[in-house]
């Protein structure tokens, strides 16, 4: 049986409250669990000591027997100093999507064409003035 440390949602609509539980990874999110090892109340302030409460010795026991924490629980364990989490790096996270890149290229082309047209328009009167001076002289 594959065991995981994960959050089980409770509370009412728009007022979430979570239990940190040890459960079979195939069990439903809010279904049966083996043991409750903590709580998480996201409505409390981030610096509030009751926001995340963990029973540290039980968490360490379950990690010792092979339980795998979910990403969110792993963050909590890292912050509590129970299990260190590897830092993730996604270099493409801030990169715009394919369509946004296409729109930016189109905008750059239009700006370049407008600048070229403006330069040509500015040069055209100067050329006409020079041509008039030559015909008058």
CNS distance restraints for C-alpha pairs under 8 A (distance, minus, plus):
assign (resid   1 and name CA) (resid  24 and name CA) 6.63 0.50 0.50
assign (resid   2 and name CA) (resid  24 and name CA) 5.85 0.50 0.50
assign (resid   2 and name CA) (resid  25 and name CA) 5.71 0.50 0.50
assign (resid   2 and name CA) (resid  26 and name CA) 7.85 0.50 0.50
assign (resid   2 and name CA) (resid  67 and name CA) 7.34 0.50 0.50
assign (resid   3 and name CA) (resid  22 and name CA) 6.73 0.50 0.50
assign (resid   3 and name CA) (resid  23 and name CA) 5.61 0.50 0.50
assign (resid   3 and name CA) (resid  24 and name CA) 4.69 0.50 0.50
assign (resid   3 and name CA) (resid  25 and name CA) 5.43 0.50 0.50
assign (resid   3 and name CA) (resid  66 and name CA) 7.25 0.50 0.50
assign (resid   3 and name CA) (resid  67 and name CA) 4.84 0.50 0.50
assign (resid   3 and name CA) (resid  68 and name CA) 6.53 0.50 0.50
assign (resid   4 and name CA) (resid  22 and name CA) 5.66 0.50 0.50
assign (resid   4 and name CA) (resid  23 and name CA) 5.60 0.50 0.50
assign (resid   4 and name CA) (resid  24 and name CA) 6.29 0.50 0.50
assign (resid   4 and name CA) (resid  25 and name CA) 5.54 0.50 0.50
assign (resid   4 and name CA) (resid  67 and name CA) 4.83 0.50 0.50
assign (resid   4 and name CA) (resid  68 and name CA) 4.62 0.50 0.50
assign (resid   4 and name CA) (resid  69 and name CA) 5.49 0.50 0.50
assign (resid   4 and name CA) (resid  70 and name CA) 7.13 0.50 0.50
assign (resid   5 and name CA) (resid  20 and name CA) 6.82 0.50 0.50
assign (resid   5 and name CA) (resid  21 and name CA) 5.66 0.50 0.50
assign (resid   5 and name CA) (resid  22 and name CA) 4.64 0.50 0.50
assign (resid   5 and name CA) (resid  23 and name CA) 6.62 0.50 0.50
assign (resid   5 and name CA) (resid  67 and name CA) 6.33 0.50 0.50
assign (resid   5 and name CA) (resid  68 and name CA) 5.94 0.50 0.50
assign (resid   5 and name CA) (resid  69 and name CA) 4.39 0.50 0.50
assign (resid   5 and name CA) (resid  70 and name CA) 6.32 0.50 0.50
assign (resid   5 and name CA) (resid  73 and name CA) 6.88 0.50 0.50
assign (resid   6 and name CA) (resid  20 and name CA) 5.66 0.50 0.50
assign (resid   6 and name CA) (resid  21 and name CA) 5.57 0.50 0.50
assign (resid   6 and name CA) (resid  22 and name CA) 6.54 0.50 0.50
assign (resid   6 and name CA) (resid  23 and name CA) 7.53 0.50 0.50
assign (resid   6 and name CA) (resid  69 and name CA) 6.08 0.50 0.50
assign (resid   6 and name CA) (resid  70 and name CA) 5.59 0.50 0.50
assign (resid   6 and name CA) (resid  72 and name CA) 7.83 0.50 0.50
assign (resid   6 and name CA) (resid  73 and name CA) 6.03 0.50 0.50
assign (resid   7 and name CA) (resid  18 and name CA) 5.85 0.50 0.50
assign (resid   7 and name CA) (resid  19 and name CA) 5.58 0.50 0.50
assign (resid   7 and name CA) (resid  20 and name CA) 4.73 0.50 0.50
assign (resid   7 and name CA) (resid  21 and name CA) 6.11 0.50 0.50
assign (resid   7 and name CA) (resid  29 and name CA) 7.51 0.50 0.50
assign (resid   7 and name CA) (resid  73 and name CA) 7.20 0.50 0.50
assign (resid   8 and name CA) (resid  18 and name CA) 5.39 0.50 0.50
assign (resid   8 and name CA) (resid  19 and name CA) 5.14 0.50 0.50
assign (resid   8 and name CA) (resid  20 and name CA) 6.42 0.50 0.50
assign (resid   8 and name CA) (resid  21 and name CA) 6.67 0.50 0.50
assign (resid   8 and name CA) (resid  29 and name CA) 5.71 0.50 0.50
assign (resid   8 and name CA) (resid  30 and name CA) 5.02 0.50 0.50
assign (resid   9 and name CA) (resid  16 and name CA) 6.71 0.50 0.50
assign (resid   9 and name CA) (resid  17 and name CA) 5.97 0.50 0.50
assign (resid   9 and name CA) (resid  18 and name CA) 4.57 0.50 0.50
assign (resid   9 and name CA) (resid  19 and name CA) 6.58 0.50 0.50
assign (resid   9 and name CA) (resid  29 and name CA) 7.56 0.50 0.50
assign (resid   9 and name CA) (resid  30 and name CA) 6.16 0.50 0.50
assign (resid  10 and name CA) (resid  16 and name CA) 6.07 0.50 0.50
assign (resid  10 and name CA) (resid  17 and name CA) 4.99 0.50 0.50
assign (resid  10 and name CA) (resid  18 and name CA) 5.55 0.50 0.50
assign (resid  10 and name CA) (resid  19 and name CA) 7.42 0.50 0.50
assign (resid  10 and name CA) (resid  30 and name CA) 7.93 0.50 0.50
assign (resid  11 and name CA) (resid  15 and name CA) 5.79 0.50 0.50
assign (resid  11 and name CA) (resid  16 and name CA) 4.89 0.50 0.50
assign (resid  11 and name CA) (resid  17 and name CA) 4.98 0.50 0.50
assign (resid  11 and name CA) (resid  18 and name CA) 7.67 0.50 0.50
assign (resid  12 and name CA) (resid  16 and name CA) 6.26 0.50 0.50
assign (resid  15 and name CA) (resid  43 and name CA) 7.45 0.50 0.50
assign (resid  16 and name CA) (resid  41 and name CA) 7.15 0.50 0.50
assign (resid  16 and name CA) (resid  42 and name CA) 7.12 0.50 0.50
assign (resid  16 and name CA) (resid  43 and name CA) 7.54 0.50 0.50
assign (resid  17 and name CA) (resid  39 and name CA) 7.79 0.50 0.50
assign (resid  17 and name CA) (resid  40 and name CA) 6.33 0.50 0.50
assign (resid  17 and name CA) (resid  41 and name CA) 5.05 0.50 0.50
assign (resid  17 and name CA) (resid  42 and name CA) 6.94 0.50 0.50
assign (resid  18 and name CA) (resid  39 and name CA) 5.73 0.50 0.50
assign (resid  18 and name CA) (resid  40 and name CA) 5.01 0.50 0.50
assign (resid  18 and name CA) (resid  41 and name CA) 6.23 0.50 0.50
assign (resid  19 and name CA) (resid  36 and name CA) 6.66 0.50 0.50
assign (resid  19 and name CA) (resid  37 and name CA) 7.67 0.50 0.50
assign (resid  19 and name CA) (resid  38 and name CA) 5.87 0.50 0.50
assign (resid  19 and name CA) (resid  39 and name CA) 4.34 0.50 0.50
assign (resid  19 and name CA) (resid  40 and name CA) 6.12 0.50 0.50
assign (resid  20 and name CA) (resid  36 and name CA) 5.95 0.50 0.50
assign (resid  20 and name CA) (resid  37 and name CA) 5.59 0.50 0.50
assign (resid  20 and name CA) (resid  38 and name CA) 4.68 0.50 0.50
assign (resid  20 and name CA) (resid  39 and name CA) 5.25 0.50 0.50
assign (resid  20 and name CA) (resid  40 and name CA) 6.96 0.50 0.50
assign (resid  20 and name CA) (resid  54 and name CA) 7.78 0.50 0.50
assign (resid  20 and name CA) (resid  73 and name CA) 7.65 0.50 0.50
assign (resid  21 and name CA) (resid  33 and name CA) 6.48 0.50 0.50
assign (resid  21 and name CA) (resid  34 and name CA) 7.33 0.50 0.50
assign (resid  21 and name CA) (resid  35 and name CA) 5.72 0.50 0.50
assign (resid  21 and name CA) (resid  36 and name CA) 4.32 0.50 0.50
assign (resid  21 and name CA) (resid  37 and name CA) 5.54 0.50 0.50
assign (resid  21 and name CA) (resid  38 and name CA) 6.92 0.50 0.50
assign (resid  22 and name CA) (resid  33 and name CA) 5.96 0.50 0.50
assign (resid  22 and name CA) (resid  34 and name CA) 5.48 0.50 0.50
assign (resid  22 and name CA) (resid  35 and name CA) 5.26 0.50 0.50
assign (resid  22 and name CA) (resid  36 and name CA) 6.30 0.50 0.50
assign (resid  22 and name CA) (resid  37 and name CA) 7.11 0.50 0.50
assign (resid  22 and name CA) (resid  62 and name CA) 7.74 0.50 0.50
assign (resid  22 and name CA) (resid  67 and name CA) 7.73 0.50 0.50
assign (resid  23 and name CA) (resid  27 and name CA) 6.93 0.50 0.50
assign (resid  23 and name CA) (resid  32 and name CA) 7.20 0.50 0.50
assign (resid  23 and name CA) (resid  33 and name CA) 4.36 0.50 0.50
assign (resid  23 and name CA) (resid  34 and name CA) 5.19 0.50 0.50
assign (resid  23 and name CA) (resid  35 and name CA) 7.16 0.50 0.50
assign (resid  24 and name CA) (resid  33 and name CA) 6.89 0.50 0.50
assign (resid  24 and name CA) (resid  34 and name CA) 7.57 0.50 0.50
assign (resid  27 and name CA) (resid  31 and name CA) 6.17 0.50 0.50
assign (resid  27 and name CA) (resid  32 and name CA) 6.82 0.50 0.50
assign (resid  27 and name CA) (resid  33 and name CA) 7.77 0.50 0.50
assign (resid  28 and name CA) (resid  32 and name CA) 7.47 0.50 0.50
assign (resid  37 and name CA) (resid  54 and name CA) 5.90 0.50 0.50
assign (resid  37 and name CA) (resid  55 and name CA) 5.33 0.50 0.50
assign (resid  37 and name CA) (resid  56 and name CA) 7.93 0.50 0.50
assign (resid  37 and name CA) (resid  58 and name CA) 6.46 0.50 0.50
assign (resid  37 and name CA) (resid  59 and name CA) 6.39 0.50 0.50
assign (resid  38 and name CA) (resid  52 and name CA) 7.39 0.50 0.50
assign (resid  38 and name CA) (resid  53 and name CA) 5.21 0.50 0.50
assign (resid  38 and name CA) (resid  54 and name CA) 4.14 0.50 0.50
assign (resid  38 and name CA) (resid  55 and name CA) 5.84 0.50 0.50
assign (resid  39 and name CA) (resid  51 and name CA) 7.77 0.50 0.50
assign (resid  39 and name CA) (resid  52 and name CA) 5.82 0.50 0.50
assign (resid  39 and name CA) (resid  53 and name CA) 5.23 0.50 0.50
assign (resid  39 and name CA) (resid  54 and name CA) 6.59 0.50 0.50
assign (resid  40 and name CA) (resid  50 and name CA) 7.90 0.50 0.50
assign (resid  40 and name CA) (resid  51 and name CA) 5.52 0.50 0.50
assign (resid  40 and name CA) (resid  52 and name CA) 4.54 0.50 0.50
assign (resid  40 and name CA) (resid  53 and name CA) 6.50 0.50 0.50
assign (resid  41 and name CA) (resid  50 and name CA) 7.54 0.50 0.50
assign (resid  41 and name CA) (resid  51 and name CA) 4.94 0.50 0.50
assign (resid  41 and name CA) (resid  52 and name CA) 6.59 0.50 0.50
assign (resid  42 and name CA) (resid  51 and name CA) 6.43 0.50 0.50
assign (resid  43 and name CA) (resid  51 and name CA) 7.82 0.50 0.50
assign (resid  44 and name CA) (resid  48 and name CA) 6.43 0.50 0.50
assign (resid  44 and name CA) (resid  50 and name CA) 7.62 0.50 0.50
assign (resid  44 and name CA) (resid  51 and name CA) 5.62 0.50 0.50
assign (resid  45 and name CA) (resid  51 and name CA) 7.10 0.50 0.50
assign (resid  46 and name CA) (resid  51 and name CA) 6.89 0.50 0.50
assign (resid  47 and name CA) (resid  51 and name CA) 7.79 0.50 0.50
assign (resid  49 and name CA) (resid  53 and name CA) 7.63 0.50 0.50
assign (resid  52 and name CA) (resid  76 and name CA) 7.54 0.50 0.50
assign (resid  54 and name CA) (resid  59 and name CA) 7.48 0.50 0.50
assign (resid  55 and name CA) (resid  59 and name CA) 6.27 0.50 0.50
assign (resid  56 and name CA) (resid  60 and name CA) 6.14 0.50 0.50
assign (resid  56 and name CA) (resid  82 and name CA) 7.34 0.50 0.50
assign (resid  57 and name CA) (resid  61 and name CA) 6.18 0.50 0.50
assign (resid  58 and name CA) (resid  62 and name CA) 6.25 0.50 0.50
assign (resid  59 and name CA) (resid  63 and name CA) 6.15 0.50 0.50
assign (resid  60 and name CA) (resid  64 and name CA) 5.99 0.50 0.50
assign (resid  60 and name CA) (resid  82 and name CA) 7.21 0.50 0.50
assign (resid  61 and name CA) (resid  65 and name CA) 6.44 0.50 0.50
assign (resid  62 and name CA) (resid  66 and name CA) 6.45 0.50 0.50
assign (resid  62 and name CA) (resid  67 and name CA) 5.46 0.50 0.50
assign (resid  63 and name CA) (resid  67 and name CA) 4.90 0.50 0.50
assign (resid  63 and name CA) (resid  68 and name CA) 6.84 0.50 0.50
assign (resid  69 and name CA) (resid  73 and name CA) 5.67 0.50 0.50
assign (resid  69 and name CA) (resid  74 and name CA) 5.45 0.50 0.50
assign (resid  70 and name CA) (resid  74 and name CA) 5.91 0.50 0.50
assign (resid  71 and name CA) (resid  75 and name CA) 6.34 0.50 0.50
assign (resid  72 and name CA) (resid  76 and name CA) 6.54 0.50 0.50
assign (resid  73 and name CA) (resid  77 and name CA) 6.17 0.50 0.50
assign (resid  74 and name CA) (resid  78 and name CA) 6.08 0.50 0.50
assign (resid  74 and name CA) (resid  83 and name CA) 7.39 0.50 0.50
assign (resid  74 and name CA) (resid  85 and name CA) 6.53 0.50 0.50
assign (resid  75 and name CA) (resid  79 and name CA) 6.20 0.50 0.50
assign (resid  75 and name CA) (resid  85 and name CA) 6.98 0.50 0.50
assign (resid  76 and name CA) (resid  80 and name CA) 6.17 0.50 0.50
assign (resid  77 and name CA) (resid  81 and name CA) 6.09 0.50 0.50
assign (resid  77 and name CA) (resid  82 and name CA) 5.17 0.50 0.50
assign (resid  77 and name CA) (resid  83 and name CA) 5.45 0.50 0.50
assign (resid  77 and name CA) (resid  84 and name CA) 7.33 0.50 0.50
assign (resid  78 and name CA) (resid  82 and name CA) 5.98 0.50 0.50
assign (resid  78 and name CA) (resid  83 and name CA) 5.19 0.50 0.50
assign (resid  78 and name CA) (resid  84 and name CA) 4.89 0.50 0.50
assign (resid  78 and name CA) (resid  85 and name CA) 5.77 0.50 0.50
assign (resid  91 and name CA) (resid  95 and name CA) 7.95 0.50 0.50
assign (resid  96 and name CA) (resid 100 and name CA) 5.88 0.50 0.50
assign (resid  96 and name CA) (resid 101 and name CA) 6.40 0.50 0.50
assign (resid  97 and name CA) (resid 101 and name CA) 6.26 0.50 0.50
assign (resid  98 and name CA) (resid 102 and name CA) 6.35 0.50 0.50
assign (resid  99 and name CA) (resid 103 and name CA) 6.23 0.50 0.50
assign (resid 100 and name CA) (resid 104 and name CA) 6.18 0.50 0.50
assign (resid 101 and name CA) (resid 105 and name CA) 6.20 0.50 0.50
assign (resid 102 and name CA) (resid 106 and name CA) 6.20 0.50 0.50
assign (resid 103 and name CA) (resid 107 and name CA) 6.10 0.50 0.50
assign (resid 104 and name CA) (resid 108 and name CA) 6.13 0.50 0.50
assign (resid 105 and name CA) (resid 109 and name CA) 6.19 0.50 0.50
assign (resid 106 and name CA) (resid 110 and name CA) 6.20 0.50 0.50
assign (resid 107 and name CA) (resid 111 and name CA) 6.13 0.50 0.50
assign (resid 108 and name CA) (resid 112 and name CA) 6.13 0.50 0.50
assign (resid 109 and name CA) (resid 113 and name CA) 6.15 0.50 0.50
assign (resid 110 and name CA) (resid 114 and name CA) 6.05 0.50 0.50
assign (resid 111 and name CA) (resid 115 and name CA) 6.11 0.50 0.50
assign (resid 112 and name CA) (resid 116 and name CA) 6.10 0.50 0.50
assign (resid 113 and name CA) (resid 117 and name CA) 6.04 0.50 0.50
assign (resid 114 and name CA) (resid 118 and name CA) 6.06 0.50 0.50
assign (resid 115 and name CA) (resid 119 and name CA) 6.12 0.50 0.50
assign (resid 116 and name CA) (resid 120 and name CA) 6.12 0.50 0.50
assign (resid 117 and name CA) (resid 121 and name CA) 6.02 0.50 0.50
assign (resid 118 and name CA) (resid 122 and name CA) 6.09 0.50 0.50
assign (resid 119 and name CA) (resid 123 and name CA) 6.10 0.50 0.50
assign (resid 120 and name CA) (resid 124 and name CA) 5.97 0.50 0.50
assign (resid 121 and name CA) (resid 125 and name CA) 7.00 0.50 0.50
assign (resid 122 and name CA) (resid 126 and name CA) 7.01 0.50 0.50
assign (resid 123 and name CA) (resid 127 and name CA) 6.23 0.50 0.50
assign (resid 124 and name CA) (resid 128 and name CA) 6.18 0.50 0.50
assign (resid 125 and name CA) (resid 129 and name CA) 6.05 0.50 0.50
assign (resid 126 and name CA) (resid 130 and name CA) 6.20 0.50 0.50
assign (resid 127 and name CA) (resid 131 and name CA) 6.11 0.50 0.50
assign (resid 128 and name CA) (resid 132 and name CA) 6.14 0.50 0.50
assign (resid 129 and name CA) (resid 133 and name CA) 6.25 0.50 0.50
assign (resid 130 and name CA) (resid 134 and name CA) 6.34 0.50 0.50
assign (resid 131 and name CA) (resid 135 and name CA) 6.37 0.50 0.50
assign (resid 132 and name CA) (resid 136 and name CA) 6.16 0.50 0.50
assign (resid 133 and name CA) (resid 137 and name CA) 6.14 0.50 0.50
